[in-house]
Amino acid sequence: MADNQIKAELRSSFGKGAARKLRAQGKIPAVIYGHGSDPQHVALPGHEVSLIIRRANAVLELDIEGRSQLALVKDVQKDPVRQIVEHLDLVVVRSGERVSVEVPVHVEGESAEGTIVALDATTVNLEAEATHIPERITVDVEGLQAGTHITAADLTLPQGSKLASDPELLVVAISAQQAADLGETAEEPAGAEEPAEAATAADNG
């Protein structure tokens, strides 16, 4: 669902200098596009929006000069060092509209003893209603045995969502654990040979 309405201020100043001034005021520069409309350049409240966009595929309900507009967060540009949000790309969406999104995959549970879980695909592509985009897709690996493969087709999707990724995409693979102490097992036969060597020495004596 869309979050609480956010006040968006239209801006007419562009460029790096103008963006720096906005960020110094605690605001985030953003551009809204889509549905054949001209791009709209806006400034958003930094703290409030930064909290919301921690979640993948957040949908913002914007108040643009008294006009309500739903917008899907499509791209987040951050400072690579300070991790400060520098710019947002937003796409116009409408309630009930279906959109293509990339949704994170989350693994829960513990596979069978002696196995390890490999998450081969960290995200899957879905088609979902713009205001009902799932935060994540959960894969339960509780008790699964080595050799188990979970593909995109095996995922349990929320109602209203449709798989857009290749159904044969490998998402999770369960394999036998190759423990670091396998060397101890390899040493056992050598230890077992010692009595035989001792017996041979006795025979020679």
Beta strands, then each sheet from edge to edge (+ up, - down):
strand 1: 6-10
strand 2: 27-34
strand 3: 37-45
strand 4: 59-64
strand 5: 67-78
strand 6: 85-93
strand 7: 98-108
strand 8: 115-119
strand 9: 123-129
strand 10: 137-140
strand 11: 149-151
strand 12: 162-163
strand 13: 170-176
sheet 1: 1+ 3- 2+ 6+ 5- 4+ 1+
sheet 2: 10+ 7+ 9- 12+
sheet 3: 8+ 13- 11+
end
